[in-house]
């Protein structure tokens, strides 16, 4: 309440406001998908993580390669997090795949683009070691399948400690 009055009155929403509200509901569903992505990666639930991707998804992960299709994405995540894989810390929540500052732009009723900051850190027992694995930016395309949003394309631009970016980055964003 502001000055003793409610900030909002009981006036019915206009058609434009309802459209805007629906738009933000879809944007929130996309953001929830990305939050789940990080939770499933950190918990090492690779089977469920793969289901966030469209059947024909494309992942461009710089030093980890280009992964085509849900099956290959699943296999490669399994390989990355197995003993002897690319990450020393393979136990659940041995690190945090923190994604922040997500911008989502709906491009149609069933497609969207997004850009998200990545802070990838690991929990090392030595407090003097650098916990940062990567700083980067995700550029992603989403597709709505039924009522669910899935990642159609996921391109990770690595910005630190080594800059590994695609030739067309940063490009116009939002489109």
N, C-alpha and C positions, 0 to 999 in steps of 0.2 A: 504494500500500500504506500502511496505517495501522497503526502498532505492529507491523510485521512480518506482518500478516495482510491478505489481499486484502479490499477494501471490499465485494466482491460474491462470493457463493458460487455453486456450480453448481446450486442449487435451481432446478427448472424454473419457468418463469413460470406464474402462475395465469391463469385465464380473464379475470379482471378486468384484470390487468396487460397481457395481450395486447390487450384492447379499448382500453386507455389508450394503448398503444404505437401501435396503428393510428390512433387519433385524432390523435396527435402527428405521424405520418407525413403525414396529410392536411393538417394545419395547416402543416407545413413545405413542402408542395407549393404551398399558397396564398402563403406568404411568398416562395417562389422565383418565382412568377408576378409578384409586385409588384417584386421585385428586377430581373427581366428587363424589366419595364415601364420602370424608370428607365434601365437600360442601353440599351435600344432608343431611348428618347427622346433620351438624350444623344448617341448615335451617329448620330442622325437617320435610323434605319432604320424609317421610318414604315410601310412595307408590312408588315413583321413586327410592328410595334407594334399595328397595327389588329387583327391576328389574336388578340391577347390578350383582346379584347372579344367578348362574346356577339353573335350576329347582331342581336339586338334590344336591345342595351345602351343605356343612357341615361347621358349625361355632363352634369353640371351644373357649369359652369365660370365662374360669376359673370360677370366682365366679358367673357369669351370666348363666352358664350351657353350654350344648352342644345343638345346634340347627340344626335340620335336615330338609333340603328342603326349597325352597323359601317361601312357605306359612308359615311355622313355624318361619322362620327368620323375615318375615313381621310382624307377630303377636307379636313376642317377642320385636322387636324394638318399636312397638306401645306401648306396656306395659311399657317398660323402660322409655319412654319419656312422659307418661301421668301424670297428677297430681297425686301425691302420689307414683309415680314410683321411680326408683333408683336414679334419678338425681333431685336435688333441683331446678336447673335452666332448665326449660322446654321450655322457649320461644325461638324462633329462634335466633340463634347466641348469646345465653346466655353463651356460652363457645366455645372454639376452639378445634377441634379434629385435631391437627396439625400432619401431617405425613411427614417425611423427610428422606433423605439419602436412597432413594429407589434403591435397586439393583434388576435387572430383568435378568433372564437367560432363553432364549428360549430353550425348551427341545425337541420340534418338531415343525412342521409348525402350529400346532393347540394347543400346550400346552406350559406352561411356569411356572416358580417358581419365587417368589419374597420375599424379606425381606425388611421391612420398619420400621423405628423408629417411635414411637408414643410419643407425648407430649400432654397430655389431660389436658386442663386447663378450669377453670370456671371463670366467671367475677363476683366477689363478691363486694358488695358496701363497705365493710370494707377493706381498704388497708392493714391492719395488718394481715388479714387472709391469709393462704396459698392457692394460686389459683390452685395448681397442684392437679389433681385427680389421675392420673396415669402416669408413664413412662413405656413404654413397647416396644415390638418388634412384629410386625406382620410377620408370616410366611404364605405365600399364594401360592396356585396353581391356575392357570388361564387356561381357555379353550376358544378356539375361536369358536363361534357359528355364522355361516354366516360371516359377516364382523366385528362383535363385539366381544370384549374380555369380559368374565364374570369371576367372582370369583367362583371357584369350591370348594376350601377349604380355610378357613380363621382361623388360629390359633393365638390367641393373648397370648404372653408370658408377664405376668405382672412382672415388675422388681422393682417397687417402688410405694407406700410406703410399700407394702407387696409383697414378692416374691412368685408368683404363676406361676409355669412353668410345662410343660408336662414332663413326665419321660424321653423322648428321646431328649430333648432340651439340647444344641444347635444343635447337629448333624452336619453333613458336609454341609457347604454352601459356595459357590454354589455347587450343586451336581456334 
